[in-house]
Amino acid sequence: MTEENKTTGADALQARRDRITVRVLCPDDVQTYKAVRIHALKNSPLTFGSSFAVESAYADEVFAHRIRHGGGNAVYGAFDGDTLLGTAGVFVHERLSEKHRGTLWGVYVMPQARGLGLGSVLVDHVIKYAEKHVVVLDAKVVASNDYARQIYYDLGFEKYGLEKKSFCVEGQFQDQELIFIDFSSPEWRSRKN
Ligand SMILES: CC(C)(COP(=O)(O)OP(=O)(O)OC[C@H]1O[C@@H](n2cnc3c(N)ncnc32)[C@H](O)[C@@H]1OP(=O)(O)O)[C@@H](O)C(=O)NCCC(=O)NCCS
């Protein structure tokens, strides 16, 4: 590849990135969100605990409830114009004794938009939002999912355990790493300085 081709390629990549905006999903996004979620479950069945068969039968209200915003719950979306390219969400636990905990969920980037940094940007938005609402943000990640693991550990998640045979999809058991950020910890504070 010539230097000129490399520069043109890098410029095109940057131009794609520059077009992308990230914002919290709102009720009007429900159909777009549903389409991406269903796509995620169909295309990446081994990375999610839920399944295409189950969620494609859900009513729209279920998806609307998922993207409700407020009280520490939010789903961020990355858009190119009106096209939703990826999502990452957080929900706050409801039990009184667990209201200080949020869980990162639904991290997905459409195949055509991967490698642009959207996964990292979306999870970073969730972390910054969660930090204002909870003390601990936790998540699970399939132990063999290197791209997702890289994002989480680069952004400050720590591993605290391994859930063996966490779920079973298409006859395959998946171990999941249990990860978390303690926003009150000296480690997290020093990371930010
Ligand atoms: C995991 C996933 C969200 C990553 O999204 P993404 O937008 O492509 O990720 P990013 O562009 O932010 O890349 C994150 C890192 O992984 C690397 N990476 C991502 N995709 C890559 C690929 N296809 N080839 C090589 N490296 C890749 C990037 O280089 C980057 O590393 P860097 O920061 O050192 O450059 C996406 O692949 C996906 O949706 N996968 C299926 C669903 C899934 O696994 N979700 C997570 C459930 S826990």
The ligand as a Gaussian input file, in Angstrom:
#p B3LYP/6-31G(d) Opt

LIG

0 1
 C      -16.764000      -6.170000      21.575000
 C      -17.269000      -5.060000      20.682000
 C      -18.367000      -4.281000      21.422000
 C      -16.098000      -4.128000      20.369000
 O      -16.619000      -3.002000      19.663000
 P      -15.660000      -2.083000      18.756000
 O      -16.360000      -0.790000      18.548000
 O      -15.236000      -2.821000      17.561000
 O      -14.427000      -1.883000      19.754000
 P      -13.333000      -0.755000      19.667000
 O      -13.232000      -0.264000      18.262000
 O      -13.600000       0.235000      20.738000
 O      -12.034000      -1.608000      19.953000
 C      -11.648000      -1.991000      21.228000
 C      -10.305000      -2.655000      21.123000
 O      -10.420000      -3.942000      20.500000
 C       -9.695000      -3.973000      19.283000
 N      -10.530000      -4.551000      18.236000
 C      -11.866000      -4.456000      18.138000
 N      -12.288000      -5.154000      17.060000
 C      -11.182000      -5.651000      16.468000
 C      -10.951000      -6.467000      15.329000
 N      -11.964000      -6.914000      14.562000
 N       -9.688000      -6.807000      15.030000
 C       -8.668000      -6.393000      15.798000
 N       -8.819000      -5.626000      16.911000
 C      -10.056000      -5.264000      17.219000
 C       -9.424000      -2.526000      18.910000
 O       -8.232000      -2.395000      18.180000
 C       -9.338000      -1.850000      20.251000
 O       -8.067000      -1.958000      20.815000
 P       -7.144000      -0.640000      20.969000
 O       -7.903000       0.260000      21.901000
 O       -5.890000      -1.181000      21.548000
 O       -7.028000      -0.091000      19.589000
 C      -17.805000      -5.594000      19.323000
 O      -16.788000      -6.386000      18.729000
 C      -19.073000      -6.386000      19.452000
 O      -20.166000      -5.837000      19.442000
 N      -18.929000      -7.726000      19.581000
 C      -20.078000      -8.627000      19.686000
 C      -20.855000      -8.425000      20.985000
 C      -19.989000      -8.444000      22.212000
 O      -19.033000      -9.181000      22.309000
 N      -20.380000      -7.599000      23.185000
 C      -19.736000      -7.541000      24.470000
 C      -20.535000      -8.367000      25.432000
 S      -19.773000      -8.354000      27.044000

